[in-house]
Each structure stands twice: as structure tokens, then as C-alpha cells.
Amino acid sequence: MLDLKEGDIVSIDAAHYKGPATINYIAHDLLYAHHMLPIQCEISEEHLNQFDDFNHGQTIMRFSLRDLAGSKKAIEIPLLEENIQGTLF
């Protein structure tokens, strides 16, 4: 388990933002459901210029665990029976 907690400053490497951010909420039960964007971060105003062209001053953004720089290769999604879905065929 990763040692992430609220208030930590992390480095984000996402498609729409690259730079530092402060974690202000983590949905621990959804941490490995990357499509749910379980990590909410606050971007300081001095780094808002690093966003893509569609940000209009919004400082709170959600990211996945995969968006944390340096963790893309280190994260293995645990395969639990409760996460396995059956097929339709």
C-alpha cells in the first residue's frame, strides 16, 4: 500500500497537467479504480499556467494513482475476487 495522505505534495504527470499538487482528499476504497480519479489535489495559483488551454482558473482537480509521477511502473493493480467481473459469453 502506498503511503499517501492528505497534505502531501506530489508530482503529477497527467495528460492535461504536469507539475506539483497538494493532496486534499483520497478515496481509499477507490484508489486502484483509476477511471474514478480517486485523488483530489489542489494546484497552487503559481502553477496554473501549466494546465492545458481549457482550464479557467480551477485549482481543484482529480487525478488517478497512475497520474502521480514516478508511480506508473511501480503500481500493480491487485487482483481480488471482488474486482473480477464475469463475461457475457
C-alpha atoms as a printed R data frame, in Angstrom:
   type eleno elety resid chain resno       x       y       z
1  ATOM     1    CA   MET     A     1   0.000   0.000   0.000
2  ATOM     2    CA   LEU     A     2   1.261   3.429  -0.828
3  ATOM     3    CA   ASP     A     3   1.868   5.884   1.956
4  ATOM     4    CA   LEU     A     4  -0.201   8.780   0.626
5  ATOM     5    CA   LYS     A     5  -2.027  11.131   2.944
6  ATOM     6    CA   GLU     A     6  -3.846  14.426   2.784
7  ATOM     7    CA   GLY     A     7  -1.486  17.383   2.775
8  ATOM     8    CA   ASP     A     8   1.270  15.572   0.854
9  ATOM     9    CA   ILE     A     9   2.791  17.439  -2.062
10 ATOM    10    CA   VAL     A    10   3.066  15.144  -5.071
11 ATOM    11    CA   SER     A    11   4.310  15.489  -8.610
12 ATOM    12    CA   ILE     A    12   1.589  14.993 -11.235
13 ATOM    13    CA   ASP     A    13   2.274  13.707 -14.745
14 ATOM    14    CA   ALA     A    14  -1.149  13.668 -16.425
15 ATOM    15    CA   ALA     A    15  -2.189  14.437 -19.978
16 ATOM    16    CA   HIS     A    16  -3.645  17.832 -19.019
17 ATOM    17    CA   TYR     A    17  -1.269  18.884 -16.211
18 ATOM    18    CA   LYS     A    18   2.353  18.295 -15.268
19 ATOM    19    CA   GLY     A    19   3.646  19.781 -12.034
20 ATOM    20    CA   PRO     A    20   3.286  19.802  -8.246
21 ATOM    21    CA   ALA     A    21  -0.012  19.475  -6.408
22 ATOM    22    CA   THR     A    22  -1.185  19.132  -2.806
23 ATOM    23    CA   ILE     A    23  -3.441  16.181  -1.972
24 ATOM    24    CA   ASN     A    24  -6.582  17.283  -0.145
25 ATOM    25    CA   TYR     A    25  -8.726  14.124  -0.440
26 ATOM    26    CA   ILE     A    26  -8.126  10.442  -1.176
27 ATOM    27    CA   ALA     A    27 -10.931   7.952  -1.790
28 ATOM    28    CA   HIS     A    28  -9.027   4.973  -0.344
29 ATOM    29    CA   ASP     A    29 -11.665   2.431  -1.319
30 ATOM    30    CA   LEU     A    30 -11.361   3.524  -4.983
31 ATOM    31    CA   LEU     A    31  -7.600   4.026  -5.045
32 ATOM    32    CA   TYR     A    32  -6.973   1.307  -7.649
33 ATOM    33    CA   ALA     A    33 -10.049   2.160  -9.738
34 ATOM    34    CA   HIS     A    34  -8.094   4.580 -11.897
35 ATOM    35    CA   HIS     A    35 -11.062   5.591 -14.036
36 ATOM    36    CA   MET     A    36 -12.781   7.009 -10.916
37 ATOM    37    CA   LEU     A    37  -9.961   9.561 -10.314
38 ATOM    38    CA   PRO     A    38  -9.749   8.900  -6.560
39 ATOM    39    CA   ILE     A    39  -7.136  11.524  -5.653
40 ATOM    40    CA   GLN     A    40  -8.257  15.137  -5.336
41 ATOM    41    CA   CYS     A    41  -5.482  17.711  -5.468
42 ATOM    42    CA   GLU     A    42  -5.152  21.450  -5.220
43 ATOM    43    CA   ILE     A    43  -2.929  23.241  -7.692
44 ATOM    44    CA   SER     A    44  -1.294  26.432  -6.454
45 ATOM    45    CA   GLU     A    45  -2.030  29.550  -8.470
46 ATOM    46    CA   GLU     A    46   1.601  29.912  -9.494
47 ATOM    47    CA   HIS     A    47   1.345  26.583 -11.382
48 ATOM    48    CA   LEU     A    48  -1.990  27.193 -13.113
49 ATOM    49    CA   ASN     A    49  -0.163  28.237 -16.274
50 ATOM    50    CA   GLN     A    50   0.966  24.604 -16.694
51 ATOM    51    CA   PHE     A    51  -2.595  23.453 -17.424
52 ATOM    52    CA   ASP     A    52  -3.922  22.833 -20.881
53 ATOM    53    CA   ASP     A    53  -5.855  25.605 -22.613
54 ATOM    54    CA   PHE     A    54  -9.232  24.549 -21.195
55 ATOM    55    CA   ASN     A    55  -8.620  25.465 -17.554
56 ATOM    56    CA   HIS     A    56 -10.143  28.756 -16.473
57 ATOM    57    CA   GLY     A    57  -8.598  29.224 -13.044
58 ATOM    58    CA   GLN     A    58  -9.863  25.998 -11.472
59 ATOM    59    CA   THR     A    59  -7.432  24.943  -8.743
60 ATOM    60    CA   ILE     A    60  -9.051  21.682  -7.543
61 ATOM    61    CA   MET     A    61  -8.582  18.709  -9.871
62 ATOM    62    CA   ARG     A    62  -8.932  14.945  -9.549
63 ATOM    63    CA   PHE     A    63  -6.280  12.507 -10.679
64 ATOM    64    CA   SER     A    64  -5.717   8.772 -10.717
65 ATOM    65    CA   LEU     A    65  -2.943   6.958  -8.950
66 ATOM    66    CA   ARG     A    66  -1.326   6.433 -12.343
67 ATOM    67    CA   ASP     A    67  -1.066  10.218 -12.782
68 ATOM    68    CA   LEU     A    68   1.394  10.506  -9.898
69 ATOM    69    CA   ALA     A    69   4.822  10.887 -11.498
70 ATOM    70    CA   GLY     A    70   7.207   8.031 -10.884
71 ATOM    71    CA   SER     A    71   4.495   5.592  -9.875
72 ATOM    72    CA   LYS     A    72   3.298   4.384 -13.280
73 ATOM    73    CA   LYS     A    73   5.585   1.352 -13.364
74 ATOM    74    CA   ALA     A    74   5.655   0.718  -9.629
75 ATOM    75    CA   ILE     A    75   1.897   0.284  -9.239
76 ATOM    76    CA   GLU     A    76   0.431  -3.134  -9.747
77 ATOM    77    CA   ILE     A    77  -3.323  -3.396  -9.529
78 ATOM    78    CA   PRO     A    78  -4.188  -6.100  -7.008
79 ATOM    79    CA   LEU     A    79  -6.368  -8.807  -8.464
80 ATOM    80    CA   LEU     A    80  -9.058  -9.527  -5.915
81 ATOM    81    CA   GLU     A    81 -12.016 -11.835  -6.390
82 ATOM    82    CA   GLU     A    82 -14.419  -8.995  -5.668
83 ATOM    83    CA   ASN     A    83 -12.906  -6.986  -8.555
84 ATOM    84    CA   ILE     A    84 -13.313  -9.759 -11.105
85 ATOM    85    CA   GLN     A    85 -16.329  -9.401 -13.343
86 ATOM    86    CA   GLY     A    86 -17.866 -12.225 -15.307
87 ATOM    87    CA   THR     A    87 -18.178 -12.234 -19.038
88 ATOM    88    CA   LEU     A    88 -21.354 -12.052 -21.068
89 ATOM    89    CA   PHE     A    89 -20.387 -15.005 -23.240
